[in-house]
Amino acid sequence: MLSQIELGQSAPTINLLWKVARALDVPFSSLIERPNAGAPIVLPVRSGRLLTNQDGSFSSRALFPIDDQRRRMEFYELRLKADGEEVAHPHPPGTIENLVLTAGAVEIEVDRVGHRLNVGDAIVFSADVPHRYRNLGATEAVMYLVMTYGEQIR
């Protein structure tokens, strides 16, 4: 049976995989994980997924592999041009945003209440309400955002 699997002539059953795992004294999950799972992944800046708003004043670059749709946490680089503004609609219930400002000065408005951030400041808020990012300065603002989704996966 194993030779047929190796030749691609047969697919292993769950029972067979359990037996092989026990015989090899390895966890069952090690036989069904993706190859190189957990290996370092380089995300070159040129190949990253960059999303921009309609007027091009706001951009968001994913800093995580996009291949796992069950992901509950995401990491982004956000850029907001001088005098730029981005309005964000409410995310699913339980979504939390944790944002740190690394360049510029911004106002983060959460549910119609503004919060000024200067370089090095961070903010954590429930993002399941309307929120807005506004650049208060004359230079581009750069922020890093960790978004964590609630129990309901998108």
C-alpha positions as CSV (number, residue, x, y, z in Angstrom):
1,M,0.0,0.0,0.0
2,L,2.8,2.5,0.9
3,S,4.5,1.9,-2.5
4,Q,1.2,2.7,-4.3
5,I,0.9,5.9,-2.3
6,E,4.5,6.8,-3.2
7,L,3.8,6.2,-6.9
8,G,0.6,8.3,-6.7
9,Q,-1.6,5.4,-7.5
10,S,-3.5,5.5,-4.3
11,A,-4.5,8.0,-1.6
12,P,-3.8,7.1,2.0
13,T,-6.8,6.7,4.4
14,I,-6.9,8.3,7.8
15,N,-6.5,4.9,9.4
16,L,-3.4,4.2,7.4
17,L,-1.9,7.6,8.3
18,W,-2.6,6.9,12.0
19,K,-0.8,3.6,11.7
20,V,2.2,5.1,9.9
21,A,2.4,7.9,12.5
22,R,2.3,5.4,15.3
23,A,4.9,3.2,13.7
24,L,7.2,6.2,13.1
25,D,6.5,7.6,16.6
26,V,5.6,11.0,15.2
27,P,2.5,13.2,15.7
28,F,-0.3,12.5,13.2
29,S,-0.3,16.2,12.3
30,S,3.2,16.0,11.1
31,L,1.9,13.8,8.2
32,I,-0.7,16.2,7.1
33,E,1.0,19.6,7.6
34,R,1.9,21.8,4.7
35,P,5.5,21.4,3.6
36,N,7.8,24.0,5.3
37,A,5.1,25.0,7.7
38,G,6.7,27.2,10.2
39,A,9.7,27.9,8.0
40,P,10.7,31.6,7.6
41,I,8.9,33.4,4.9
42,V,10.4,36.5,3.3
43,L,7.9,39.0,2.1
44,P,9.8,41.3,-0.4
45,V,8.5,44.8,-0.5
46,R,8.0,44.7,-4.3
47,S,5.9,41.6,-4.2
48,G,3.6,42.7,-1.3
49,R,-0.1,43.2,-1.8
50,L,-0.6,47.0,-1.8
51,L,-4.2,48.4,-1.6
52,T,-4.9,52.1,-2.1
53,N,-8.0,54.2,-1.7
54,Q,-9.7,55.9,-4.6
55,D,-7.7,59.1,-4.5
56,G,-4.4,57.4,-3.8
57,S,-3.8,59.2,-0.5
58,F,-4.0,56.0,1.6
59,S,-2.2,52.7,1.1
60,S,-2.2,49.5,3.0
61,R,0.4,46.7,2.6
62,A,-0.1,43.3,4.0
63,L,2.9,42.1,6.1
64,F,1.8,38.5,6.3
65,P,1.2,35.6,3.9
66,I,-2.2,35.9,2.3
67,D,-2.7,32.1,1.9
68,D,-4.4,31.3,5.2
69,Q,-8.1,32.4,5.1
70,R,-8.7,31.2,8.7
71,R,-6.2,33.8,10.0
72,R,-7.5,35.7,13.0
73,M,-4.7,38.3,13.1
74,E,-3.2,40.4,10.4
75,F,-0.3,42.9,10.2
76,Y,-0.2,45.9,7.9
77,E,1.9,48.9,7.0
78,L,-0.3,51.9,6.5
79,R,0.7,55.1,4.7
80,L,-1.3,58.3,4.6
81,K,-0.2,61.2,2.4
82,A,-0.1,64.8,3.7
83,D,-3.6,66.0,4.5
84,G,-4.9,62.6,3.5
85,E,-7.9,60.9,5.1
86,E,-9.3,57.4,5.1
87,V,-12.7,56.4,6.4
88,A,-13.0,52.8,7.5
89,H,-16.4,51.1,7.8
90,P,-17.0,49.0,10.9
91,H,-15.3,45.6,10.9
92,P,-17.0,42.4,12.1
93,P,-18.0,42.3,15.8
94,G,-15.1,41.7,18.1
95,T,-12.4,43.1,15.8
96,I,-9.6,45.0,17.5
97,E,-7.1,47.3,15.9
98,N,-3.7,48.0,17.6
99,L,-1.9,50.8,15.7
100,V,1.5,52.5,16.3
101,L,2.6,55.7,14.5
102,T,6.2,55.7,13.2
103,A,6.2,58.9,11.1
104,G,4.1,62.0,11.0
105,A,1.1,63.0,13.1
106,V,-2.4,61.6,12.8
107,E,-5.8,61.7,14.3
108,I,-7.6,58.4,14.7
109,E,-11.3,59.0,15.1
110,V,-13.2,56.1,16.7
111,D,-17.0,56.3,16.8
112,R,-16.8,60.1,16.3
113,V,-14.2,60.8,19.0
114,G,-10.7,61.9,17.8
115,H,-7.4,60.8,19.3
116,R,-4.2,62.5,18.3
117,L,-1.1,60.4,17.8
118,N,2.5,61.6,17.5
119,V,5.5,59.5,16.5
120,G,5.8,56.5,18.8
121,D,2.2,56.7,20.1
122,A,0.0,53.7,19.9
123,I,-3.8,53.2,20.1
124,V,-5.9,50.1,20.7
125,F,-9.6,50.2,19.9
126,S,-12.6,48.2,19.0
127,A,-12.9,48.5,15.2
128,D,-16.4,47.2,14.9
129,V,-17.6,50.9,14.8
130,P,-16.9,53.6,12.2
131,H,-13.4,54.9,12.3
132,R,-11.2,57.3,10.4
133,Y,-7.5,58.0,9.9
134,R,-6.5,61.6,9.2
135,N,-3.0,62.9,8.5
136,L,-2.5,66.2,10.5
137,G,0.9,67.0,9.1
138,A,2.6,68.2,5.9
139,T,4.5,64.9,5.4
140,E,3.4,61.3,4.8
141,A,2.4,59.4,8.0
142,V,3.5,55.8,8.4
143,M,1.6,53.4,10.8
144,Y,1.8,49.7,11.6
145,L,-1.4,48.0,12.4
146,V,-2.2,44.6,14.0
147,M,-5.8,43.7,13.4
148,T,-7.3,40.9,15.5
149,Y,-10.6,39.4,14.6
150,G,-13.2,38.1,17.1
151,E,-14.4,34.6,17.4
152,Q,-16.3,34.7,14.1
153,I,-13.8,34.3,11.4
154,R,-14.4,36.4,8.3
